[in-house]
Amino acid sequence: MSIKIVNSTLDDIEEIFRLYRFATAYQKTKSAVPWPEFAPSLITKEIEEQRQWKILIDNQVACVWAITFDDPYIWEEKNEDPAIYIHRIATHPEYRGHQLVSKIVNWTIEYAKVHNKQFIRMDTVGENRGLITYYEKCGFDFLGLSSLKNTEKLPAHYHNATVSLFELKIP
């Protein structure tokens, strides 16, 4: 089995949105807050800025996610810390259970070191105990729940939301 992590390309947009639809359907089965439809311009911008990534398994897109070095509306004053933020991990249903988040975390640790970051951070809307436990197994500390104050520039699922915050200190 050949596994590669590479930047997504504009040719991947259709597949990225297909994985988002799979993720949203899965979220609904878990009584989680489902993702809204994201604007294609958001994904295009991430791709152009080389912040949208994918895991290829035997040349098939198994998983996608986005990163940023700035997340002030969710992380507020902690945004000043040297951190990398992971967003919208979406896995193809055929590859669930393949520990892809652990692969993303290991890759992100190395990427963060190269970019002089001290933390990897993630969030998820709501208090999904199963996801909290899973992210803790992947090395994250659960920092608790936070009520977001300024959500108008965030995607719709963050509006009037409480988020679970996760942080991993780079070793």
N, C-alpha and C positions, 0 to 999 in steps of 0.2 A: 504494500500500500504506500503510495507516494503522497506526502503531505507537504504543502507549500503555503506560506503566508506572503501575500503580495497585495499591492494597492489595487483597489477596484478601478475599473475604467468606465468611460461613458457607455461602452458596449454592454456593461453589466447592469445598467439601470433597470431594465425589465426584470431581470433575475432578482435584483435587490428588492424590488417591490413585491415580487412573488413570495420571497422569504418573509417580508413584513406581513403579508396576508396570512401565511402559515402561522407566524408568531402571534398575530392578533387572534386568530381562531383558537390557538392553543391557550392563550391567556383567558379567553372566555370560558374554556372548559375548567380552568382552575379558579374561577371566580376572582380573577385578578382584574385590575383596571386595564382595559384593552387600549392599545395604541390607536390614535386617530390615523387618518390618511395623511401622510407627510407630503409636503409640497415637493414636486420634482426639482424645483430650483434649489431646495436645501441639499438634496443628494448630489445634484450637479456641482454645487459649490464645494461640497466636501471632497468630491472626486477631483475637481480642478485644483484644490488646495492639498491634495494627497493626504487626506484625513479619513478616507473611507477605505476599509481593508476587507480582505476575504481570505478564507482558508479554502484551498483547493485540495481535494482528496481525489487522486487519480484523475486530475484535470476537471473535476466537477465542483462547482461552488457548493461547499458544505455549510458555510457560515459567513455572515458579514457583520461588521460593526464599524462604528465611527469613533474617532478620538478628537479631542480638543485640548488645548493648553489653558483654556479660559472658560469658566463656568460660573459667572458671578451671580446669576439669578437663583441658582440652587445652593451654591456654597458660600455666598455672601462674603463675610470678612476672611474666611479661609481661602478664598480665591487668590489671595495674595501669596499663598504658599507655592513653592515650585512643584506643581502637580500636573499629571496627565489624567484626563477624564475620559472614561469609556462610556459610550452610549449605544443604545439600540442593537444589542447582540441578537441576531436572528439566525436560527439554525434550521437547515432543511430537515424535515421530519425523519428522513432516512438516517440521519447522523446524530439524532438525539441519543444520549447515553454514551457517546464517544469521548467524553471529557474534553470537549472543545473549549469550554471556558478556561480550564486549566492551561490549555495550550495558548490561549489568548493572554492569560495572566503571565505566563513565562515569557512570551514574546514581548509583552508590554514592559516587563521589568527590564529587559535588555534595551528596549527602545528608550525607556525613561532614563536609564543610565547614560546613554549616548547624548541625550538632550538635557542632562543635568537636572533632572526632576527627582524629588525626594518622596513623592507619594503617587500612588495610583488610586483614583477615586471613581466610585460608581454610585448611582442612585436607582431606586425603583419606586414607582408610585404605589402607595399603600403599605400595608403590613402583611406581606406574603411570607408566612413563617417558613414554608418549604424553600422558598428562594433565599431567604435570610440564611438558613442552615446550609444550603448549597454554596452560597458565596463565602460563608465562613470556612467551609471545607476547602475552598479554592485559595484560602490564605487571607481573606479580608477580615478586618475587624468591623463588626456592626456597631456604628456610632449612635444608633437610635433613630427616632422619628423626628422629622422637622416639618413645621408648617411653613410653606413658602409664602413670602410676602408680596413679591413683585413678579407676577407670572404673565403679564400681558405680552411679553416677547417670547414666551415659551410655547411649545406645542400644546394643543388643547387639553391633553390628558393631565397636564400639570395645573390647570386652572382650579382653584379651590381645593388643592390636593395636599395631602400629607405624604412625605416621601421617606423612605428608608435610606439611610446614608451608610456607605461602606468606604473603608480606607485601608490601604496596604502600604506600609512604610517600606521603601526600597531598601533591601539589605545592603 
